[in-house]
Amino acid sequence: MFKKKNKLPEEATFREAWNNGDVFTKLSFFVMGISQIKNKQWLKGVSFLLIEIAFLAWFAFSGISSLSMLSSLGINKKTSPVFDAAQGVYVTKQPDNSLIILLFGLLSLIVIALLILIYVTSLHSTKHLYSLNRDKKHIPTTKEDLASLLDSRLYATLMIIPLIGIFAFTVAPLLLNITIAFTNFNQYHPIGFSWAGFQSFGQIFTGNTGNTFFHVLGWTIIWAIAATVTTFFGGIFLALLIESKGVKFKGLWRTIFVIVFAVPQFVSLLMMNIFLDNEGPLNTWLQTNHWISAPIQFLQDPMLAKFSVIFINMWIGIPVTMLVATAIIQNLPQDQIEAARIDGANIFQIFRSVTFPQILIVMTPALIQQFMGNINNFNVIFLLTGGGPLNANYYQAGSTDLLITWLYNITLKSVPNYNVGSAIGIIIFIIMASISLVAYRRTSAFKEG
């Protein structure tokens, strides 16, 4: 009746490969590449073997030393005079550079982790070769393996460069930032520092630093919500206004607002900084016309500066939302809108029940991303107010500083506290990751995915 399909050969287990494999298979559990070379997969086998030899050489001459120093971050922590018998004088001995020791120690751990990953890959390859030999199947040659990298395994080939970039520019700096938070790397220990546990986190939540942290955190949340909501609804309103019936030259109006977005943000923010300065064009014009007697401190008054940065952010952010909302509005199902009109719904009821829900479904992921971006919106605050005006009750922070600009002040201005800055960076990451995870899990895109 029906022909039975040939079952694919079952992959062997590691235990089976070890118990029933030949001597080359067993050796491959200790020396990578032996089984591949025996089965004439020359390139793969030689590559595995050279990687293991290079790792063992590195580990013997450098790796052990780097890992052993990681626990202490150097023995000599302070500058000290040492008698030089050859010259008969005292010379100054510099402390050990703990940052370099920490960096090389972390790189050593990454190298070991990569070697473990390659070793596991080698074991899987050995097990697969054993299965092919056991079932008398064809063993791919080196040429066939290389061809598969441009065909069935093209995804792996294309992922190599991005993965290298992620490890070099994301994973390594992230690990360094995290570990610095658990040291006493600050103005008192600029070169030779030690592990200090959770001391940096305790410093953030207590004393003057703690008072500053909670005030800055509160303003950061208020800013992120206000900046996101104003640009979101402002962009939707502008898109609806331009797309309204009877409005002519729609393309021209959109182009005018897009120009604001096309101009580099750096230029726009600096221009607005000059425009709102005490001696800037706006205050000068108002005083010349005798509308005010003294300059309005748009960027110098603590409360007015907060409203100013939110308003200027609307100028920059609304065009982006307008473009996305326009595309959604132009593709809305017109039959629903017409049905609502026939039922007697006015323009506000149509917007509330038909237009806005459709826009919100599509834009919710972008809205969450925009909120996350505003938490770390360094440019707007730094280029407009520099975090100011200064607040005497804050530790190295101004009235408009966000957590990200406060982190900048702590690490790169006046008295550097790198450990506290790193701890703040970890807290920012935890806040953003938590909000993102909760928000995305509640979106329709996640529930329907």
Secondary structure, 3 states (H helix, E strand, C coil): CCCCCCCCCCCCCHHHHHHHCCHHHHHCCCCCCHHHHHCCCHHHHHHHHHHHHHHHHHHHHHHHHHHHHHCCCCCCCCCEEEEECCCCEEEEECCCCHHHHHHHHHHHHHHHHHHHHHHHHHHHHHHHHHHHHHCCCCCCCHHHHHHHCCCCCHHHHHHHHHHHHHHHHHHHHHHHHHHHCCECCCCCCCCCCCECCCHHHHHHHCHHHHHHHHHHHHHHHHHHHHHHHHHHHHHHHHHHHHCCCCCCCHHHHHHHHHHHHHCCHHHHHHHHHHHCCCCCHHHHHHHHCCCCCCCCCCCCCHHHHHHHHHHHHHHHHHHHHHHHHHHHHHCCCHHHHHHHHHCCCCHHHHHHHHHHHHHHHHHHHHHHHHHHHHHCCHHHHHHHCCCCCECCCCCCCECCCCHHHHHHHHHHCCCCCHHHHHHHHHHHHHHHHHHHHHHHHCCHHHHHC
